[in-house]
């Protein structure tokens, strides 16, 4: 799976020397969100709000990837 992420970042234009760090930061954000959900942190949120939060996180990560590709 990690190889697939590395390839996707490369195809997005992220410089080779930035790919590992970019992947770590993305994975940390996604895993942190997932761990919070599993741990019950979001139990009081309606599903549509949680989905909207995750969509926002994905949008921010896309912007981060685009920014890394431009640098």
Backbone as CSV, one residue per row, in Angstrom:
resi,resn,N_x,N_y,N_z,CA_x,CA_y,CA_z,C_x,C_y,C_z
1,UNK,0.825,-1.186,0.000,0.000,0.000,0.000,0.872,1.253,0.000
2,UNK,1.922,1.230,0.799,2.811,2.390,0.875,3.446,2.686,-0.479
3,UNK,3.796,1.638,-1.212,4.373,1.830,-2.543,3.378,2.535,-3.469
4,UNK,2.111,2.191,-3.335,1.076,2.840,-4.139,0.946,4.316,-3.814
5,UNK,1.057,4.643,-2.535,0.997,6.050,-2.121,2.213,6.795,-2.650
6,UNK,3.380,6.183,-2.543,4.596,6.806,-3.065,4.451,7.082,-4.562
7,UNK,3.927,6.117,-5.307,3.746,6.277,-6.748,2.756,7.406,-7.041
8,UNK,1.655,7.449,-6.288,0.659,8.503,-6.495,1.257,9.881,-6.214
9,UNK,2.079,9.987,-5.180,2.720,11.272,-4.872,3.710,11.654,-5.968
10,UNK,4.427,10.681,-6.460,5.362,10.938,-7.563,4.591,11.426,-8.793
11,UNK,3.493,10.758,-9.115,2.678,11.142,-10.267,2.040,12.520,-10.076
12,UNK,1.809,12.905,-8.815,1.248,14.235,-8.523,2.298,15.329,-8.648
13,UNK,3.558,14.917,-8.807,4.615,15.899,-8.993,5.423,16.238,-7.757
14,UNK,5.234,15.469,-6.682,6.028,15.694,-5.469,7.461,15.238,-5.754
15,UNK,8.411,16.078,-5.385,9.822,15.757,-5.619,10.210,14.490,-4.861
16,UNK,11.055,13.658,-5.460,11.441,12.387,-4.828,11.937,12.533,-3.389
17,UNK,12.691,13.576,-3.108,13.222,13.749,-1.749,12.157,14.179,-0.733
18,UNK,10.965,14.539,-1.207,9.877,14.952,-0.309,8.796,13.879,-0.138
19,UNK,8.868,12.828,-0.926,7.790,11.843,-0.944,7.630,11.134,0.400
20,UNK,8.701,10.671,1.008,8.586,9.915,2.267,7.967,10.770,3.368
21,UNK,8.423,12.007,3.489,7.873,12.895,4.530,6.403,13.212,4.246
22,UNK,6.085,13.479,2.998,4.704,13.789,2.628,3.794,12.611,2.949
23,UNK,4.247,11.414,2.616,3.456,10.206,2.926,3.262,10.053,4.422
24,UNK,4.306,10.282,5.208,4.191,10.150,6.673,3.156,11.120,7.236
25,UNK,3.176,12.338,6.760,2.232,13.336,7.269,0.795,13.008,6.870
26,UNK,0.616,12.566,5.638,-0.722,12.178,5.191,-1.220,10.977,5.988
27,UNK,-0.383,9.966,6.126,-0.773,8.765,6.875,-1.107,9.094,8.323
28,UNK,-0.325,9.978,8.924,-0.582,10.369,10.310,-1.947,11.034,10.447
29,UNK,-2.281,11.918,9.518,-3.574,12.598,9.575,-4.729,11.610,9.406
30,UNK,-4.620,10.731,8.425,-5.693,9.764,8.163,-5.826,8.769,9.317
31,UNK,-4.701,8.240,9.781,-4.751,7.278,10.891,-5.241,7.932,12.179
32,UNK,-4.868,9.185,12.390,-5.350,9.904,13.573,-6.856,10.077,13.541
33,UNK,-7.390,10.410,12.387,-8.838,10.548,12.248,-9.516,9.204,12.508
34,UNK,-8.983,8.154,11.894,-9.564,6.819,12.067,-9.494,6.363,13.523
35,UNK,-8.359,6.592,14.177,-8.215,6.190,15.578,-9.191,6.956,16.459
36,UNK,-9.379,8.226,16.180,-10.332,9.024,16.959,-11.747,8.495,16.792
37,UNK,-12.088,8.105,15.574,-13.426,7.564,15.337,-13.614,6.243,16.078
38,UNK,-12.630,5.360,15.985,-12.720,4.052,16.647,-12.771,4.208,18.172
39,UNK,-12.038,5.182,18.693,-11.986,5.394,20.139,-13.246,6.067,20.688
40,UNK,-14.133,6.496,19.804,-15.381,7.087,20.258,-15.360,8.601,20.399
41,UNK,-14.296,9.225,19.970,-14.194,10.672,20.099,-15.324,11.404,19.378
42,UNK,-15.811,10.829,18.304,-16.823,11.482,17.487,-18.232,10.930,17.722
43,UNK,-18.428,10.180,18.786,-19.712,9.516,19.017,-20.907,10.461,19.022
44,UNK,-20.705,11.669,19.455,-21.834,12.604,19.561,-22.143,13.326,18.250
45,UNK,-21.312,13.119,17.250,-21.528,13.786,15.969,-22.460,12.968,15.086
46,UNK,-23.363,13.636,14.399,-24.163,12.905,13.411,-23.262,12.443,12.261
47,UNK,-23.618,11.347,11.655,-22.783,10.753,10.613,-22.474,11.743,9.488
48,UNK,-23.463,12.531,9.090,-23.229,13.472,7.985,-22.186,14.527,8.355
49,UNK,-22.128,14.909,9.627,-21.125,15.887,10.063,-19.728,15.257,10.076
50,UNK,-19.659,14.025,10.548,-18.379,13.309,10.545,-17.875,13.111,9.114
51,UNK,-18.779,12.748,8.220,-18.402,12.592,6.813,-17.920,13.918,6.230
52,UNK,-18.591,15.012,6.591,-18.176,16.333,6.109,-16.791,16.692,6.650
53,UNK,-16.524,16.348,7.910,-15.200,16.597,8.483,-14.123,15.814,7.736
54,UNK,-14.415,14.564,7.424,-13.439,13.758,6.704,-13.226,14.288,5.287
55,UNK,-14.305,14.729,4.650,-14.168,15.336,3.322,-13.293,16.581,3.383
56,UNK,-13.466,17.384,4.425,-12.634,18.569,4.601,-11.169,18.179,4.795
57,UNK,-10.928,17.152,5.601,-9.562,16.674,5.794,-8.951,16.246,4.459
58,UNK,-9.705,15.508,3.654,-9.194,15.084,2.349,-8.893,16.285,1.458
59,UNK,-9.758,17.286,1.486,-9.503,18.498,0.695,-8.221,19.186,1.141
60,UNK,-8.011,19.286,2.449,-6.800,19.920,2.974,-5.551,19.116,2.612
61,UNK,-5.676,17.797,2.640,-4.535,16.964,2.252,-4.230,17.106,0.771
62,UNK,-5.265,17.243,-0.053,-5.030,17.484,-1.485,-4.283,18.802,-1.694
63,UNK,-4.685,19.833,-0.938,-3.998,21.123,-1.040,-2.549,20.993,-0.589
64,UNK,-2.319,20.222,0.463,-0.958,19.983,0.951,-0.124,19.293,-0.130
65,UNK,-0.679,18.271,-0.754,0.040,17.558,-1.815,0.335,18.501,-2.979
66,UNK,-0.665,19.276,-3.377,-0.448,20.240,-4.466,0.648,21.240,-4.108
67,UNK,0.649,21.700,-2.870,1.671,22.640,-2.415,3.066,21.988,-2.442
68,UNK,3.145,20.756,-1.986,4.435,20.051,-2.019,4.912,19.845,-3.456
69,UNK,3.989,19.616,-4.360,4.362,19.401,-5.763,4.872,20.687,-6.408
70,UNK,4.406,21.832,-5.928,4.835,23.115,-6.502,6.172,23.593,-5.962
71,UNK,6.597,23.087,-4.831,7.829,23.581,-4.194,9.059,23.012,-4.840
